Amino acid sequence: MKYLMLVCIDPDPKPGQADGAPDVDDWVKEMDSKQIRLMCNRVLQARDATTVLVRNREVLLTDGPYAETKDLIAGFDVLECADIDEAIQVAARHPMAWSGVIELRPFWPDGED
């Protein structure tokens, strides 16, 4: 099963909340060696986003993020895991789980409507 793992940062981190967090380079090496992490990338800040909506057949553009959220998306990984339990284990080991938020979203299954 494939999962989109959104890596989000807390814009107001508390001192010490990331104490003891694992090193991100170690996490990357481990997940790559297990072929769990299929792809990843960082994204620019929310202020660089463009939101596209079509309403009454008119294309509406909005600068910046549309979704109201406290946490800011910093990047993403595409994971290949046996199930949600394995995806949770992988996400919990990511350093940003200590000081930010990790969101997991399963991909729509191939061939299903």
Secondary structure, 3 states (H helix, E strand, C coil): CEEEEEEEECCCCCCCCCCCCCCHHHHHHHHHHCCCEEEEEECCCHHHCEEEEEECCEEEEEECCCCCCCCEEEEEEEEECCCHHHHHHHHHCCCHHHHEEEEEEECCCCCCC
